[in-house]
Amino acid sequence: MRKLSILIVVIFLSVTFSGCSNYKTAISFKEEKVENSYNNYLAGGNLAYCDNALYYFNNAFDRALRTKAYKFTDKGRTNMLGDKKIPALYFKGFYELDNKIYSFLEDDTFLSVYDSGNRKFVKSDFDIKTKYDYYLSEKLIISYKNSKTLKVYYKEKTYAVMLESGIDRFYPVDEIIYLQNNNGALYSYNLKTPDKAPEFIDELADGGSYKVFSVCGGYVYYDYDKEDGDITNGLYRFSLKDESHKLVTDKEVSCVNSLNGKFYFVADGNLYLDNPQRESDRITDLKTKNIYIFDNKWIYLDDNNDNVFRVNTQSGVIERIDVL
């Protein structure tokens, strides 16, 4: 009987500790904000940071495909839209610009801006539709006009950037917009000479399939995937200086993000920091889905179970965000 009791206690403790996290809950959100990383602007996401507050869209929806969004501050959590639930199919990601939060939460056609006083989203002044990716900043606005043309608003002027081979991805760095066409080739467009056509740089992932396109620290990161090809499948680093190609990892990469010359990626669910001088450093094994970077102190992550964490870039300490 005693052995049975001990066994029950052991099983109980095992289940208890395996089902919970030892990470402490984050209670302070007053961080030194820096410009959002480009990946957050382009793709949107479930997290955004604005005016000492963290905004979160909950993936857990009910039978009617409706869900909620929350705002976290040092005072606690509040429901962004009160008791109103959001049609999950409308959501295209949060975007922060000039201390305002933008999204497609309630309007499935045009970009909306969050009215915090009335706790609702209203139509914004941006003439941007939900169909294509876009980039927002104080100096530069980019959106797709069609599959071959980017609409670029820069210094109070509008330009059309065209590639007859089609534009699959774009990435702005200062006054250069890097483009990847539908065949994986790399081009550059200089905002200083807007009348010139994009300049071809390299083939990159020619002949393969790809989903990663990012520029950081003088390198273009891209992935290559082709059956029975002569090139190893995986994530590559292309040097804009010497035009060399280096394999970063042959593991499948699900998401990337970067800030201040540091490039982060998730391979097989683990978060890594790339280092061009040596092998990449593994940061966590939280089985990450997405990477969000809003300041120099924290990297925010969400895992396969819709849990949200943040990792301190200096100490490596992990905190949990209570989103459920």
C-alpha positions as CSV (number, residue, x, y, z in Angstrom):
1,M,0.0,0.0,0.0
2,R,2.9,2.3,0.9
3,K,4.6,1.6,-2.4
4,L,1.4,2.3,-4.2
5,S,1.0,5.6,-2.5
6,I,4.6,6.6,-3.3
7,L,4.0,5.7,-6.9
8,I,0.9,7.8,-7.1
9,V,2.8,10.8,-5.6
10,V,5.6,10.4,-8.1
11,I,3.2,10.2,-11.1
12,F,1.3,13.2,-9.8
13,L,4.5,15.3,-9.5
14,S,5.7,14.2,-12.9
15,V,2.4,15.2,-14.5
16,T,2.3,18.5,-12.6
17,F,5.8,19.7,-13.5
18,S,5.6,18.4,-17.1
19,G,2.4,20.4,-17.6
20,C,3.6,23.7,-16.3
21,S,6.5,26.1,-16.8
22,N,9.1,27.1,-14.3
23,Y,9.5,30.5,-16.1
24,K,8.3,33.5,-14.1
25,T,5.6,35.7,-15.6
26,A,6.7,39.0,-17.2
27,I,5.2,42.0,-15.2
28,S,7.0,45.0,-16.7
29,F,6.7,46.2,-20.3
30,K,8.5,49.5,-20.0
31,E,11.5,48.8,-22.2
32,E,13.7,51.1,-24.3
33,K,11.9,50.9,-27.6
34,V,13.8,50.9,-30.9
35,E,12.5,50.8,-34.5
36,N,10.6,47.7,-35.2
37,S,12.5,45.1,-37.2
38,Y,11.5,44.9,-40.8
39,N,10.2,41.4,-40.6
40,N,7.5,42.5,-38.2
41,Y,6.4,45.3,-40.5
42,L,6.3,43.2,-43.6
43,A,4.6,40.0,-42.4
44,G,2.7,41.4,-39.4
45,G,2.3,39.1,-36.5
46,N,0.5,38.1,-33.3
47,L,2.6,40.5,-31.3
48,A,3.3,44.3,-31.5
49,Y,4.9,46.8,-29.1
50,C,3.7,50.4,-28.8
51,D,4.0,53.1,-26.1
52,N,5.1,50.7,-23.3
53,A,2.5,48.2,-24.1
54,L,2.5,44.7,-25.7
55,Y,-0.3,43.8,-28.0
56,Y,-1.3,40.2,-28.6
57,F,-3.7,38.4,-30.9
58,N,-4.8,35.1,-29.5
59,N,-4.8,32.2,-32.0
60,A,-7.2,30.2,-29.9
61,F,-10.6,30.7,-31.6
62,D,-14.1,29.3,-30.9
63,R,-16.4,27.3,-33.1
64,A,-17.5,30.4,-34.9
65,L,-13.8,31.2,-35.8
66,R,-13.8,34.2,-33.5
67,T,-11.1,35.2,-31.1
68,K,-9.8,38.1,-29.0
69,A,-6.8,40.5,-28.8
70,Y,-5.2,41.7,-25.6
71,K,-3.0,44.6,-24.4
72,F,-0.4,44.1,-21.7
73,T,1.0,46.9,-19.6
74,D,2.6,47.1,-16.1
75,K,-0.9,47.4,-14.8
76,G,-2.0,44.1,-16.2
77,R,-3.9,42.7,-19.1
78,T,-7.0,44.2,-20.8
79,N,-9.1,43.1,-23.7
80,M,-8.4,45.4,-26.6
81,L,-12.0,45.3,-27.9
82,G,-13.9,44.8,-24.7
83,D,-16.2,41.8,-25.0
84,K,-16.3,41.9,-28.8
85,K,-14.7,39.0,-30.5
86,I,-12.8,39.2,-33.7
87,P,-13.4,37.2,-36.9
88,A,-10.2,35.2,-37.0
89,L,-10.1,35.1,-40.8
90,Y,-9.8,38.9,-41.0
91,F,-6.6,39.1,-38.9
92,K,-3.5,39.9,-41.0
93,G,-1.1,40.9,-38.2
94,F,-0.3,43.9,-36.0
95,Y,1.9,46.7,-37.2
96,E,3.3,49.6,-35.2
97,L,4.0,53.0,-36.6
98,D,4.3,56.4,-34.9
99,N,2.9,55.1,-31.6
100,K,-0.2,53.6,-33.3
101,I,-1.2,50.0,-33.9
102,Y,-2.5,49.0,-37.4
103,S,-4.1,45.8,-38.5
104,F,-6.8,44.2,-40.6
105,L,-8.8,43.1,-37.6
106,E,-12.2,44.3,-38.5
107,D,-12.0,45.4,-42.1
108,D,-11.0,42.7,-44.6
109,T,-10.2,45.2,-47.4
110,F,-8.3,48.2,-46.0
111,L,-5.8,48.8,-43.2
112,S,-7.3,49.9,-39.9
113,V,-5.8,51.8,-37.0
114,Y,-6.6,51.1,-33.3
115,D,-8.6,53.7,-31.4
116,S,-7.5,53.0,-27.8
117,G,-10.0,55.4,-26.3
118,N,-13.0,53.7,-27.8
119,R,-11.3,50.2,-27.9
120,K,-12.0,49.6,-31.5
121,F,-10.3,49.6,-35.0
122,V,-11.3,52.3,-37.5
123,K,-10.3,52.8,-41.1
124,S,-6.8,54.4,-41.5
125,D,-5.6,57.0,-43.9
126,F,-3.3,54.5,-45.7
127,D,-4.6,53.3,-49.0
128,I,-3.3,49.8,-48.5
129,K,-5.3,46.6,-49.1
130,T,-4.9,43.3,-47.4
131,K,-4.1,41.2,-50.5
132,Y,-0.3,41.9,-50.5
133,D,2.6,42.4,-48.1
134,Y,3.6,46.0,-47.2
135,Y,6.2,47.9,-45.3
136,L,5.5,51.0,-43.1
137,S,7.9,53.4,-41.6
138,E,8.1,57.2,-41.1
139,K,10.2,57.7,-44.2
140,L,9.2,54.9,-46.5
141,I,6.0,53.1,-47.4
142,I,6.0,50.1,-49.7
143,S,3.1,48.0,-51.0
144,Y,2.4,45.8,-54.0
145,K,0.5,47.4,-56.8
146,N,0.4,44.1,-58.7
147,S,2.6,41.0,-58.9
148,K,5.2,42.8,-61.0
149,T,5.2,46.2,-59.4
150,L,5.9,47.8,-56.0
151,K,4.3,51.1,-55.1
152,V,7.0,53.0,-53.2
153,Y,6.3,56.3,-51.3
154,Y,9.5,58.1,-50.4
155,K,10.2,61.7,-49.6
156,E,6.7,62.8,-50.5
157,K,7.0,61.2,-54.0
158,T,5.6,57.9,-55.3
159,Y,7.6,55.5,-57.5
160,A,6.8,52.3,-59.4
161,V,9.4,49.6,-59.0
162,M,9.0,46.9,-61.7
163,L,10.4,43.5,-62.5
164,E,9.0,41.7,-65.6
165,S,10.0,38.4,-64.0
166,G,7.7,39.2,-61.1
167,I,8.4,40.3,-57.5
168,D,8.2,37.6,-54.9
169,R,9.9,39.3,-51.9
170,F,11.3,42.8,-51.1
171,Y,13.5,44.1,-48.2
172,P,14.5,47.7,-47.7
173,V,17.9,48.7,-46.2
174,D,18.4,52.4,-45.8
175,E,17.9,53.7,-49.4
176,I,18.3,50.3,-51.1
177,I,15.3,48.0,-51.7
178,Y,16.4,44.4,-52.3
179,L,14.1,42.3,-54.5
180,Q,13.8,38.6,-55.2
181,N,12.0,37.7,-58.4
182,N,9.7,34.7,-58.9
183,N,12.7,32.5,-59.9
184,G,14.8,33.4,-56.8
185,A,17.1,35.9,-58.4
186,L,18.4,38.9,-56.4
187,Y,18.0,42.6,-57.6
188,S,18.6,46.0,-56.0
189,Y,16.7,49.3,-56.4
190,N,18.3,52.5,-55.3
191,L,16.0,55.3,-54.0
192,K,18.7,57.8,-54.8
193,T,18.3,57.0,-58.5
194,P,14.6,56.2,-58.7
195,D,14.5,56.5,-62.5
196,K,16.8,53.6,-63.0
197,A,15.6,50.0,-63.3
198,P,16.4,47.5,-60.6
199,E,20.0,46.0,-61.0
200,F,20.6,42.3,-61.2
201,I,23.0,41.0,-58.5
202,D,22.9,37.2,-58.3
203,E,20.8,34.1,-59.0
204,L,20.5,33.0,-55.4
205,A,18.0,30.2,-55.3
206,D,17.6,29.7,-59.0
207,G,15.7,26.6,-59.8
208,G,14.6,25.8,-56.2
209,S,11.7,26.7,-54.0
210,Y,12.2,29.2,-51.1
211,K,10.4,31.1,-48.4
212,V,13.1,33.0,-46.5
213,F,14.4,36.3,-47.9
214,S,16.1,38.7,-45.4
215,V,19.0,41.2,-45.4
216,C,21.1,41.7,-42.3
217,G,24.7,42.9,-41.6
218,G,25.8,43.0,-45.3
219,Y,24.3,39.5,-46.0
220,V,21.3,38.3,-47.9
221,Y,19.7,35.2,-46.2
222,Y,17.7,32.9,-48.3
223,D,16.7,29.2,-48.3
224,Y,17.0,26.7,-51.1
225,D,14.9,23.5,-51.5
226,K,15.0,21.3,-54.6
227,E,14.6,17.6,-55.0
228,D,17.5,15.8,-56.7
229,G,19.5,19.1,-57.0
230,D,23.2,19.5,-57.0
231,I,23.0,22.1,-54.1
232,T,22.5,21.2,-50.5
233,N,19.0,22.2,-49.3
234,G,18.9,24.6,-46.4
235,L,19.4,28.3,-45.3
236,Y,22.2,30.2,-47.0
237,R,24.1,33.5,-46.4
238,F,25.0,35.5,-49.5
239,S,27.7,38.2,-49.0
240,L,26.9,41.5,-50.7
241,K,30.6,42.3,-50.4
242,D,32.3,39.3,-52.1
243,E,29.2,37.6,-53.6
244,S,30.0,34.3,-51.8
245,H,27.4,31.8,-50.8
246,K,27.7,29.9,-47.4
247,L,25.4,27.3,-46.0
248,V,24.2,28.3,-42.5
249,T,22.2,25.2,-41.8
250,D,20.8,22.2,-43.7
251,K,17.8,22.0,-41.3
252,E,14.4,23.3,-42.3
253,V,14.0,27.0,-41.3
254,S,10.5,28.1,-40.4
255,C,11.0,31.8,-39.5
256,V,13.6,34.5,-39.3
257,N,14.0,38.0,-37.8
258,S,16.9,40.5,-37.3
259,L,17.8,43.7,-35.6
260,N,21.0,45.8,-35.4
261,G,23.1,43.4,-37.5
262,K,22.0,40.2,-35.6
263,F,20.2,37.6,-37.5
264,Y,17.9,35.1,-35.7
265,F,16.3,32.0,-37.2
266,V,14.3,29.0,-36.1
267,A,15.4,25.5,-37.3
268,D,13.5,22.4,-36.2
269,G,11.7,24.6,-33.7
270,N,14.9,25.9,-32.0
271,L,16.0,29.5,-31.9
272,Y,19.5,30.3,-33.3
273,L,21.6,33.4,-33.6
274,D,23.8,33.3,-36.8
275,N,27.5,34.0,-36.5
276,P,29.4,34.4,-39.8
277,Q,32.7,33.6,-38.1
278,R,31.6,30.3,-36.5
279,E,28.7,27.9,-36.1
280,S,25.3,29.4,-35.1
281,D,24.5,29.7,-31.4
282,R,21.4,28.0,-30.2
283,I,19.4,30.4,-27.9
284,T,16.4,28.3,-26.8
285,D,14.6,25.0,-27.5
286,L,11.1,26.3,-26.9
287,K,9.8,24.9,-30.3
288,T,9.3,28.4,-31.6
289,K,6.8,29.4,-34.4
290,N,7.6,33.1,-34.7
291,I,10.2,35.6,-33.6
292,Y,9.4,39.2,-32.7
293,I,12.0,41.9,-31.7
294,F,10.9,45.3,-30.4
295,D,13.9,46.5,-28.4
296,N,17.5,45.6,-27.6
297,K,16.6,43.7,-24.5
298,W,14.1,41.1,-25.4
299,I,13.3,38.6,-28.1
300,Y,9.6,37.6,-28.0
301,L,8.5,34.1,-29.2
302,D,5.4,32.0,-29.5
303,D,5.5,28.2,-29.5
304,N,3.5,25.4,-31.0
305,N,1.0,25.5,-28.1
306,D,0.3,29.2,-28.5
307,N,2.4,30.1,-25.4
308,V,4.3,33.4,-25.5
309,F,7.8,33.9,-24.0
310,R,10.5,36.4,-24.1
311,V,14.2,35.8,-23.9
312,N,16.6,38.4,-22.4
313,T,19.4,39.0,-25.0
314,Q,22.0,39.8,-22.3
315,S,21.3,37.2,-19.6
316,G,19.4,34.5,-21.5
317,V,16.6,34.6,-18.8
318,I,13.3,33.5,-20.1
319,E,10.0,34.9,-19.0
320,R,6.4,33.8,-19.8
321,I,3.6,36.1,-21.1
322,D,0.3,35.0,-19.6
323,V,-1.9,35.2,-22.7
324,L,-4.6,32.6,-21.9
